[in-house]
Amino acid sequence: MMTLLLVLSLVWPLCVAGSAIWHAYRTPTAQVGYFSLLWISAAWPALLLAYVGESQWVIDAWMLGGLWELNALSRPWLAFTALLWSLAAVHARGYFKTEQSKAQAGDQDAQRRLIRLLLLWPLTLLGNVLLIIAQDIASFYLGFALMTFAAYALVVHSGTAEARMGAKAYLILAVIGEGLILGGLLWAAGEAETLSLEGVREGILLADQGVWMATLLWLGFGVKAGVIGLHVWLPLAHPVAPAPASAVLSGAMIKAGLLGWINVLPLGEPDVSASLVQLGNIMLVAGLVAAFVAALYGVFQRHPKAVLAYSSISQMGMLTALVAMGLAAPEVWPLLWPGVVLFAAHHALAKGALFMGTSISEHLPRWPLPLIWGLLALPGISLAGAIGAGLISKWSVKGPLYEMHHETLTKLLTWAAVGTAALVSVALWRQWQQRHQGGSNQWQWGAWLVAIIAALLTPLWLPLPAGSVALPPAKEWLGIMWPFPVGLALATLGWLCLRRSHIKAPPAGDLWWLYALAVATMLAPVRSFGHYCGKLKASSVVKTQRAEATLMGYLTRLLSAESWMRHHASGLMMVLAVVLAALLMWEGQR
């Protein structure tokens, strides 16, 4: 049964993609249903697989030898990933209803966009599923790369100039990240002579240059996880991507970088080297910087999805700091990792619900506005730790930190939650400013409501090890919940102070524009050299043309004598014969 579900989890998305394309090309245009129930079901086998238990598969015939596993880490990761992909697919059926009507009416641009999405959405899902269950290097990297590059279609879908810009930023950073990951994996695998991710961890732990291998992998996976400095694609890609795509980008795919760290870094190893401890401290600082700076920058954005993108950067900064504790303080990791998984799962569903909510506010259902805005706010309130699974997930990471006497980090994470509360408050305010009537499709708001429920009740359905997560003691509730009202108050105070000002919002993408300026400056000498080469080429062409004209003039004059020679050929032959006879006679006399 488990093996059958494993095969279906990997083969079914391919079948769905192929069937969708076949149907799109074989059915009359007016009758094509682009988002069928079959297409929606692409992630369902993977979701079932997460709940059937732990298992391991060794596949010798697969590439260099496959090792796939469902364990205490991969099962919950697969569960929240597959659930979010399923809900986003349902949401997409309603979200793209208008575009589907245009395609059925004969709009060829809409047809191309939807067919591209029908093909690459399941392939992106397939890569995401494969990297979760893979424990060998080849399978893991294949899944990660497939997910990365197929997701380009999710960002560039609309085809606008802004979408192409966001997709360009995403692709450039993705290529850089893939190069760093591949370099780190090959270096560690060659040093340890291994083909498994476990061997990579051991190789990094024991190798003399292990810290540099770990650095490459931290930065490579950090592109996807939004590490500060490598995060710039997120606020450029999210505002232009469709809401269902933003949901899986920020909820599921961004977590692939986090899972990559957990899989390849020697977290929780007691004999970790001093250099790796130092790397852990650097990761810790980078995570905290991202948590605070992203929140400070994000509250000034005007597009709600840009605000939510900076919220993802801030939340991933917190998770980066927690993962860093596995290197900086290895003894805390065995207690901390279940909380990290719950934190990641809750963030995935809550952020997915928030991004789906942006499409709800753009096409408001015919419901009472207080009800709609209350529902829109619920996942944000939970994300800040004030209610539901957010309260439990915050305690699940703070409890082990308290127990191991890391109170300073706990306080910093609590203050970072204030930034989360401010960001979701600003996002809701921006949604209110940009709200539109029109009525959401039932598939659209249905998936959104289920995502909200799943986000609030994450510990109840996530297959975590028994006893790894518990409710916080009642005396701790206030200490976990207070960041939300404080963040809301700060956001309100900031709005009151700045509402009459004409301060322009800083550009989304922040450092991207500095990077672009720096690259343009560095390329200026290259452009100058290219311009010089162009002028040299033009000058050479002119001189060559002149030389050619001169040579052709000589040849023309020579050819003009051809007719004279043909006219006097007989006389010339006679003269030549006489000259030869005279020479022979003279030679004979000698």
C-alpha positions as CSV (number, residue, x, y, z in Angstrom):
1,M,0.0,0.0,0.0
2,M,2.8,2.5,0.9
3,T,4.8,1.6,-2.2
4,L,1.7,2.1,-4.3
5,L,1.1,5.5,-2.7
6,L,4.7,6.4,-3.2
7,V,4.5,5.6,-6.9
8,L,1.3,7.5,-7.3
9,S,2.7,10.5,-5.4
10,L,5.4,10.8,-8.0
11,V,3.7,9.6,-11.1
12,W,0.3,11.1,-10.6
13,P,1.4,14.8,-11.1
14,L,3.0,13.7,-14.4
15,C,-0.2,12.0,-15.5
16,V,-2.2,15.1,-14.5
17,A,0.1,17.4,-16.5
18,G,0.0,15.1,-19.5
19,S,-3.8,14.7,-19.4
20,A,-4.4,18.4,-19.0
21,I,-2.3,19.2,-22.0
22,W,-3.8,16.5,-24.1
23,H,-7.3,17.7,-23.1
24,A,-6.4,21.3,-23.9
25,Y,-5.2,20.5,-27.4
26,R,-7.8,17.8,-28.3
27,T,-10.9,19.6,-27.1
28,P,-12.7,22.4,-29.0
29,T,-11.6,25.8,-27.6
30,A,-15.0,26.7,-26.3
31,Q,-15.3,23.5,-24.3
32,V,-11.9,23.3,-22.6
33,G,-12.1,23.1,-18.9
34,Y,-8.6,24.1,-17.8
35,F,-8.9,23.3,-14.1
36,S,-10.6,20.0,-13.9
37,L,-11.0,17.9,-10.8
38,L,-8.3,15.6,-12.2
39,W,-5.8,18.6,-12.3
40,I,-6.8,19.6,-8.7
41,S,-6.1,16.1,-7.5
42,A,-2.3,16.2,-8.3
43,A,-1.2,16.4,-4.7
44,W,-3.8,14.0,-3.1
45,P,-1.7,10.8,-3.3
46,A,1.2,12.7,-1.6
47,L,-1.2,13.9,1.1
48,L,-2.4,10.3,1.8
49,L,1.2,9.0,1.8
50,A,2.1,11.3,4.7
51,Y,-0.4,9.6,6.9
52,V,0.2,5.9,6.3
53,G,3.3,5.6,8.5
54,E,7.1,5.6,8.3
55,S,9.0,3.6,5.7
56,Q,12.2,3.5,3.6
57,W,12.7,2.5,0.0
58,V,16.1,1.6,-1.6
59,I,16.0,1.7,-5.4
60,D,19.2,0.5,-7.0
61,A,18.0,1.1,-10.5
62,W,17.3,4.8,-9.9
63,M,20.1,7.0,-11.2
64,L,23.1,6.5,-8.8
65,G,20.9,4.6,-6.4
66,G,17.8,6.0,-4.8
67,L,17.1,6.2,-1.1
68,W,13.7,7.6,-0.2
69,E,12.3,7.7,3.3
70,L,9.3,8.7,5.3
71,N,10.4,9.5,8.8
72,A,9.5,11.7,11.8
73,L,10.7,14.8,9.8
74,S,9.5,14.1,6.3
75,R,6.0,12.9,7.2
76,P,4.8,16.2,8.7
77,W,6.7,18.2,6.1
78,L,5.0,16.2,3.3
79,A,1.6,16.6,5.0
80,F,1.5,20.4,5.2
81,T,3.1,20.8,1.8
82,A,0.7,18.5,0.0
83,L,-2.3,20.0,1.8
84,L,-1.3,23.5,0.8
85,W,-0.7,22.5,-2.8
86,S,-4.2,20.9,-2.8
87,L,-5.9,23.9,-1.4
88,A,-4.1,26.3,-3.7
89,A,-5.1,24.2,-6.7
90,V,-8.8,24.4,-5.6
91,H,-8.4,28.1,-5.1
92,A,-6.9,28.4,-8.6
93,R,-10.0,26.9,-10.2
94,G,-12.0,29.9,-8.9
95,Y,-9.2,32.4,-9.3
96,F,-8.7,31.8,-13.0
97,K,-12.3,31.6,-13.9
98,T,-12.3,34.9,-15.7
99,E,-9.1,34.1,-17.6
100,Q,-10.5,30.7,-18.5
101,S,-13.6,32.4,-20.0
102,K,-11.3,34.6,-22.1
103,A,-9.4,31.5,-23.3
104,Q,-12.6,29.7,-24.2
105,A,-13.7,32.8,-26.1
106,G,-10.6,32.5,-28.3
107,D,-8.0,34.7,-26.6
108,Q,-4.8,33.0,-27.6
109,D,-2.7,34.8,-25.0
110,A,-4.9,33.5,-22.3
111,Q,-4.8,30.0,-23.8
112,R,-1.0,30.0,-23.8
113,R,-0.8,31.2,-20.2
114,L,-3.2,28.7,-18.9
115,I,-1.7,25.7,-20.8
116,R,1.8,26.7,-19.5
117,L,0.4,26.8,-16.0
118,L,-1.5,23.5,-16.4
119,L,1.8,21.8,-17.4
120,L,4.3,23.4,-15.0
121,W,2.1,23.6,-11.8
122,P,2.1,19.8,-11.4
123,L,5.8,19.6,-12.3
124,T,6.6,22.1,-9.6
125,L,4.6,20.1,-7.1
126,L,6.4,16.9,-8.2
127,G,9.8,18.5,-7.5
128,N,8.5,19.7,-4.1
129,V,7.3,16.2,-3.2
130,L,10.5,14.4,-4.4
131,L,12.9,16.6,-2.4
132,I,10.9,15.9,0.8
133,I,11.1,12.2,0.6
134,A,14.6,11.9,-1.0
135,Q,17.5,11.0,1.2
136,D,20.1,10.5,-1.6
137,I,21.8,13.5,-3.2
138,A,20.7,12.9,-6.8
139,S,17.0,12.5,-6.0
140,F,17.1,15.5,-3.7
141,Y,18.8,17.8,-6.1
142,L,16.6,16.6,-9.0
143,G,13.5,17.5,-7.0
144,F,14.9,20.8,-5.8
145,A,16.0,21.9,-9.3
146,L,12.7,20.8,-10.9
147,M,10.7,22.7,-8.4
148,T,12.9,25.8,-8.7
149,F,12.8,26.1,-12.5
150,A,9.3,24.9,-13.1
151,A,8.1,27.6,-10.7
152,Y,9.2,30.3,-13.1
153,A,5.9,29.9,-14.9
154,L,4.0,30.6,-11.6
155,V,5.7,34.0,-11.3
156,V,5.7,35.1,-14.9
157,H,2.1,34.0,-15.5
158,S,0.5,37.3,-16.3
159,G,3.2,38.3,-18.7
160,T,3.2,42.0,-17.7
161,A,6.4,44.0,-17.5
162,E,6.3,43.8,-13.7
163,A,5.8,40.0,-13.9
164,R,8.7,39.6,-16.2
165,M,10.8,41.7,-13.8
166,G,9.8,39.6,-10.8
167,A,10.4,36.4,-12.7
168,K,13.8,37.7,-13.9
169,A,14.8,38.4,-10.3
170,Y,13.6,35.0,-9.2
171,L,15.4,33.2,-11.9
172,I,18.7,35.0,-11.4
173,L,18.7,34.3,-7.7
174,A,17.6,30.7,-8.4
175,V,20.5,30.1,-10.7
176,I,23.0,31.5,-8.1
177,G,21.4,29.3,-5.4
178,E,21.5,26.2,-7.5
179,G,25.1,26.7,-8.3
180,L,26.0,27.1,-4.6
181,I,23.9,24.0,-3.7
182,L,25.5,21.9,-6.4
183,G,29.0,23.0,-5.4
184,G,28.4,22.3,-1.7
185,L,26.8,18.9,-2.3
186,L,29.5,17.7,-4.7
187,W,32.3,19.0,-2.5
188,A,30.9,17.3,0.6
189,A,30.0,14.1,-1.3
190,G,33.4,13.8,-2.8
191,E,35.1,14.4,0.5
192,A,33.0,11.8,2.3
193,E,32.7,9.5,-0.7
194,T,28.9,9.2,-0.2
195,L,25.7,9.5,-2.2
196,S,23.3,10.1,0.8
197,L,22.3,13.3,2.6
198,E,23.3,11.6,5.9
199,G,26.8,11.1,4.5
200,V,26.9,14.8,3.5
201,R,26.2,15.7,7.1
202,E,28.9,13.4,8.4
203,G,31.3,14.7,5.8
204,I,30.7,18.3,6.8
205,L,31.1,17.4,10.4
206,L,34.5,15.6,9.9
207,A,36.1,17.4,7.0
208,D,38.8,20.0,7.6
209,Q,37.0,22.3,5.2
210,G,33.5,21.4,6.4
211,V,32.6,24.9,7.4
212,W,33.1,26.1,3.8
213,M,30.9,23.3,2.5
214,A,28.3,24.2,5.1
215,T,28.5,27.9,4.1
216,L,27.9,27.1,0.4
217,L,24.9,25.0,1.4
218,W,23.6,27.6,3.8
219,L,23.7,30.3,1.2
220,G,22.5,28.1,-1.6
221,F,19.4,27.0,0.3
222,G,19.2,30.4,1.7
223,V,18.1,31.8,-1.6
224,K,14.9,29.9,-1.3
225,A,14.6,30.5,2.4
226,G,14.9,34.2,2.1
227,V,18.2,34.8,3.9
228,I,18.9,38.5,4.3
229,G,20.7,39.7,1.2
230,L,19.4,36.8,-0.9
231,H,15.8,37.6,-0.2
232,V,15.2,40.2,-2.9
233,W,13.2,38.0,-5.3
234,L,10.4,37.5,-2.8
235,P,9.0,41.1,-2.7
236,L,9.4,41.4,-6.4
237,A,7.8,38.0,-7.3
238,H,4.8,37.9,-4.9
239,P,3.0,41.0,-6.0
240,V,3.0,39.9,-9.6
241,A,2.3,36.2,-9.1
242,P,-1.3,34.9,-9.0
243,A,-2.6,34.5,-5.5
244,P,-2.6,30.6,-5.6
245,A,1.0,30.7,-6.9
246,S,2.0,33.1,-4.1
247,A,0.4,30.8,-1.6
248,V,2.6,27.8,-2.5
249,L,5.7,30.0,-3.2
250,S,5.6,31.5,0.3
251,G,4.0,28.6,2.1
252,A,5.6,25.5,0.7
253,M,8.5,26.2,-1.7
254,I,10.2,28.7,0.6
255,K,10.3,25.9,3.2
256,A,12.4,23.7,0.9
257,G,15.4,25.8,1.8
258,L,14.7,25.3,5.4
259,L,14.4,21.5,4.9
260,G,17.6,21.6,2.9
261,W,19.4,23.0,5.9
262,I,18.0,20.4,8.2
263,N,18.9,17.6,5.8
264,V,22.6,18.6,5.1
265,L,23.9,20.6,8.1
266,P,25.2,18.6,11.1
267,L,22.6,20.0,13.5
268,G,22.6,18.8,17.1
269,E,25.9,17.0,16.8
270,P,27.8,17.1,20.1
271,D,31.3,17.1,18.6
272,V,30.7,20.0,16.1
273,S,33.8,22.0,15.4
274,A,34.4,25.5,16.6
275,S,34.3,26.8,13.0
276,L,30.8,25.3,12.6
277,V,29.7,26.8,15.9
278,Q,30.9,30.2,14.5
279,L,28.9,29.6,11.3
280,G,25.9,28.9,13.5
281,N,26.3,32.2,15.3
282,I,26.6,34.0,11.9
283,M,23.3,32.3,10.8
284,L,21.7,33.3,14.1
285,V,22.6,36.9,13.6
286,A,21.5,36.9,9.9
287,G,18.2,35.4,10.9
288,L,17.5,38.0,13.6
289,V,18.5,40.8,11.2
290,A,16.1,39.5,8.6
291,A,13.3,39.2,11.2
292,F,13.6,42.8,12.3
293,V,14.8,44.7,9.2
294,A,12.2,43.0,6.9
295,A,9.4,44.0,9.3
296,L,10.6,47.6,9.5
297,Y,10.9,47.9,5.7
298,G,7.7,45.9,4.9
299,V,5.3,48.1,6.9
300,F,5.9,51.0,4.5
301,Q,4.9,48.9,1.4
302,R,1.6,49.8,-0.4
303,H,0.9,46.5,-2.1
304,P,-0.6,44.0,0.3
305,K,1.2,41.1,-1.2
306,A,4.5,43.0,-1.0
307,V,3.8,43.5,2.8
308,L,3.1,39.7,3.1
309,A,6.3,38.9,1.2
310,Y,8.3,40.9,3.8
311,S,6.4,39.1,6.5
312,S,7.6,35.8,5.0
313,I,11.2,37.1,5.1
314,S,10.7,38.1,8.7
315,Q,9.2,34.8,9.7
316,M,11.9,32.8,7.8
317,G,14.4,34.9,9.6
318,M,13.1,33.6,12.9
319,L,13.2,30.0,11.6
320,T,16.8,30.6,10.4
321,A,17.7,31.7,13.9
322,L,16.1,28.5,15.3
323,V,17.9,26.3,12.9
324,A,21.2,28.1,13.6
325,M,20.8,26.9,17.2
326,G,21.5,23.4,16.0
327,L,25.0,24.5,15.2
328,A,25.6,27.2,17.8
329,A,24.0,25.2,20.7
330,P,23.7,21.6,19.5
331,E,22.3,20.4,22.8
332,V,19.1,22.3,22.3
333,W,18.3,20.8,18.8
334,P,16.8,17.5,19.9
335,L,14.2,19.4,21.9
336,L,13.8,22.2,19.3
337,W,13.3,20.5,16.0
338,P,9.6,19.3,16.5
339,G,8.7,22.9,17.3
340,V,10.6,24.1,14.2
341,V,8.5,21.7,12.1
342,L,5.3,22.9,13.7
343,F,6.3,26.5,13.2
344,A,7.0,25.9,9.5
345,A,3.7,24.0,9.0
346,H,1.7,26.7,10.7
347,H,3.4,29.4,8.8
348,A,2.8,27.6,5.5
349,L,-1.0,27.3,6.0
350,A,-1.4,30.7,7.6
351,K,0.6,32.5,4.9
352,G,-1.2,30.5,2.3
353,A,-4.5,31.6,3.7
354,L,-3.3,35.2,3.8
355,F,-2.2,35.2,0.2
356,M,-5.5,33.6,-0.9
357,G,-7.2,36.3,1.2
358,T,-5.7,38.9,-1.1
359,S,-7.9,37.5,-4.0
360,I,-10.9,37.5,-1.7
361,S,-10.5,41.2,-0.9
362,E,-10.2,41.9,-4.7
363,H,-13.5,40.1,-5.3
364,L,-15.5,40.4,-2.1
365,P,-18.1,37.8,-1.5
366,R,-21.6,39.0,-0.8
367,W,-21.1,38.5,2.9
368,P,-21.2,41.1,5.8
369,L,-17.9,43.0,5.7
370,P,-17.2,42.5,9.5
371,L,-17.3,38.7,8.8
372,I,-15.1,38.9,5.8
373,W,-12.5,41.1,7.5
374,G,-12.6,39.0,10.7
375,L,-11.9,35.9,8.6
376,L,-9.1,37.7,6.7
377,A,-7.5,38.7,10.0
378,L,-7.6,35.2,11.7
379,P,-4.5,33.6,10.1
380,G,-2.6,36.8,10.7
381,I,-3.5,36.9,14.4
382,S,-2.5,33.3,14.7
383,L,0.7,33.9,12.8
384,A,1.6,36.6,15.5
385,G,1.0,33.9,18.2
386,A,-2.1,35.3,19.7
387,I,-4.6,32.4,19.0
388,G,-4.8,28.8,17.9
389,A,-1.9,27.0,16.4
390,G,0.2,30.2,16.5
391,L,0.1,30.2,20.3
392,I,1.2,26.6,20.4
393,S,3.9,26.9,17.7
394,K,5.5,29.9,19.5
395,W,5.6,27.9,22.8
396,S,6.9,24.8,21.0
397,V,10.1,26.7,20.2
398,K,10.3,29.0,23.2
399,G,9.8,26.2,25.7
400,P,13.0,24.4,24.8
401,L,14.9,27.7,24.6
402,Y,13.7,28.5,28.2
403,E,14.6,25.0,29.3
404,M,18.2,25.3,27.9
405,H,18.6,28.9,29.3
406,H,18.6,30.8,26.0
407,E,16.3,33.6,27.4
408,T,17.9,36.3,25.3
409,L,17.0,34.6,22.0
410,T,13.5,34.0,23.3
411,K,13.1,37.7,24.1
412,L,14.4,38.7,20.6
413,L,12.0,36.3,18.9
414,T,9.1,37.7,21.0
415,W,9.9,41.2,19.8
416,A,10.2,40.0,16.3
417,A,6.6,38.7,16.6
418,V,5.6,42.4,17.2
419,G,6.9,43.0,13.7
420,T,4.8,40.1,12.4
421,A,1.7,41.6,14.0
422,A,2.4,45.1,12.5
423,L,3.0,43.6,9.1
424,V,-0.3,41.6,9.0
425,S,-2.1,44.6,10.3
426,V,-0.7,46.8,7.5
427,A,-1.4,44.1,4.9
428,L,-5.1,44.0,6.0
429,W,-5.3,47.8,5.8
430,R,-3.8,47.8,2.3
431,Q,-6.4,45.1,1.3
432,W,-9.2,47.3,2.7
433,Q,-7.9,50.3,0.6
434,Q,-7.8,48.2,-2.5
435,R,-10.9,46.1,-2.0
436,H,-13.3,45.5,-4.9
437,Q,-16.8,44.1,-5.2
438,G,-17.5,41.3,-7.7
439,G,-18.2,38.1,-5.8
440,S,-15.6,35.4,-5.3
441,N,-16.1,32.0,-6.9
442,Q,-17.1,29.3,-4.4
443,W,-14.0,27.3,-5.2
444,Q,-12.0,30.4,-4.4
445,W,-13.4,31.2,-1.0
446,G,-14.0,27.5,-0.1
447,A,-10.2,26.8,-0.3
448,W,-9.5,30.0,1.6
449,L,-11.8,29.0,4.5
450,V,-10.3,25.5,4.7
451,A,-6.8,27.0,4.7
452,I,-7.8,29.2,7.6
453,I,-9.2,26.3,9.6
454,A,-6.1,24.2,8.8
455,A,-3.8,27.0,10.0
456,L,-5.7,27.5,13.2
457,L,-5.8,23.7,14.0
458,T,-2.3,22.7,12.7
459,P,-1.3,20.6,15.7
460,L,-4.4,18.5,15.4
461,W,-3.7,17.2,11.9
462,L,0.0,17.4,11.6
463,P,1.6,13.9,12.1
464,L,4.3,15.0,14.6
465,P,5.9,12.5,17.0
466,A,3.6,11.8,20.0
467,G,4.2,14.1,22.9
468,S,6.5,16.5,21.0
469,V,4.0,19.4,21.1
470,A,2.0,20.6,24.1
471,L,-0.2,23.5,25.1
472,P,1.7,26.3,26.9
473,P,0.9,26.7,30.6
474,A,-1.7,29.3,31.3
475,K,0.8,31.5,33.0
476,E,2.8,31.8,29.7
477,W,-0.2,32.8,27.5
478,L,0.1,36.5,28.1
479,G,3.9,36.4,27.4
480,I,3.1,34.8,24.0
481,M,0.1,36.8,23.1
482,W,1.2,40.4,23.9
483,P,3.1,41.0,20.7
484,F,-0.1,41.1,18.6
485,P,-1.8,44.0,20.4
486,V,1.5,45.9,20.6
487,G,2.2,45.4,16.9
488,L,-1.4,46.4,16.0
489,A,-1.0,49.5,18.2
490,L,2.3,50.4,16.6
491,A,0.9,50.0,13.1
492,T,-2.1,52.2,14.0
493,L,0.1,54.8,15.6
494,G,2.4,54.8,12.5
495,W,-0.7,55.3,10.3
496,L,-2.0,58.2,12.3
497,C,1.4,59.9,12.2
498,L,2.0,59.4,8.5
499,R,-1.4,59.5,7.0
500,R,-1.1,63.2,5.9
501,S,2.5,62.9,4.8
502,H,3.5,62.5,1.2
503,I,6.4,60.1,1.9
504,K,6.8,57.7,-1.0
505,A,6.9,54.0,-0.2
506,P,10.3,52.5,-0.6
507,P,10.6,50.2,-3.6
508,A,9.8,46.6,-3.2
509,G,12.9,44.5,-3.7
510,D,15.1,46.9,-1.6
511,L,18.6,45.6,-2.2
512,W,17.8,44.3,-5.7
513,W,18.0,47.9,-7.1
514,L,21.4,48.4,-5.4
515,Y,22.6,45.1,-6.9
516,A,21.4,46.2,-10.3
517,L,23.2,49.5,-9.9
518,A,26.4,47.8,-8.8
519,V,26.3,45.3,-11.7
520,A,25.6,48.1,-14.1
521,T,28.6,50.1,-12.7
522,M,30.9,47.0,-13.0
523,L,29.7,46.3,-16.5
524,A,30.3,49.9,-17.6
525,P,34.0,49.2,-18.6
526,V,32.8,46.1,-20.5
527,R,30.2,48.2,-22.3
528,S,32.9,50.8,-23.1
529,F,35.2,48.1,-24.4
530,G,32.4,46.7,-26.5
531,H,31.6,50.1,-27.9
532,Y,35.3,50.5,-28.8
533,C,35.3,47.1,-30.5
534,G,32.2,48.1,-32.4
535,K,33.9,51.3,-33.6
536,L,37.0,49.4,-34.5
537,K,34.9,46.9,-36.4
538,A,33.1,49.6,-38.3
539,S,36.4,51.3,-39.2
540,S,37.9,48.0,-40.3
541,V,34.8,47.3,-42.5
542,V,35.2,50.7,-44.1
543,K,38.9,50.2,-44.8
544,T,38.3,46.7,-46.1
545,Q,35.5,48.0,-48.4
546,R,37.9,50.7,-49.8
547,A,40.7,48.1,-50.4
548,E,38.1,45.9,-52.1
549,A,37.0,48.7,-54.3
550,T,40.6,49.5,-55.3
551,L,41.4,45.8,-56.1
552,M,38.2,45.5,-58.1
553,G,39.3,48.5,-60.1
554,Y,42.5,46.8,-61.1
555,L,40.7,43.6,-61.9
556,T,38.2,45.6,-64.1
557,R,41.0,47.2,-66.0
558,L,42.7,43.8,-66.6
559,L,39.5,42.3,-67.7
560,S,38.9,45.2,-70.1
561,A,42.0,44.0,-72.1
562,E,40.4,40.6,-72.6
563,S,38.4,41.7,-75.7
564,W,41.5,43.3,-77.3
565,M,43.4,40.0,-76.8
566,R,40.6,38.0,-78.3
567,H,40.5,40.3,-81.4
568,H,44.3,40.1,-82.0
569,A,44.9,36.5,-80.9
570,S,46.0,35.2,-84.3
571,G,48.5,38.0,-84.9
572,L,49.9,37.6,-81.4
573,M,50.3,33.8,-82.0
574,M,52.2,34.5,-85.3
575,V,54.5,37.0,-83.5
576,L,55.1,34.4,-80.8
577,A,55.9,31.7,-83.3
578,V,58.4,34.0,-85.1
579,V,60.1,34.9,-81.9
580,L,60.4,31.2,-80.9
581,A,61.8,30.3,-84.3
582,A,64.4,33.1,-84.1
583,L,65.5,31.8,-80.6
584,L,65.9,28.3,-81.9
585,M,68.0,29.4,-84.9
586,W,70.2,31.5,-82.7
587,E,70.7,28.6,-80.3
588,G,71.6,26.3,-83.2
589,Q,74.3,28.6,-84.5
590,R,76.0,28.5,-81.1
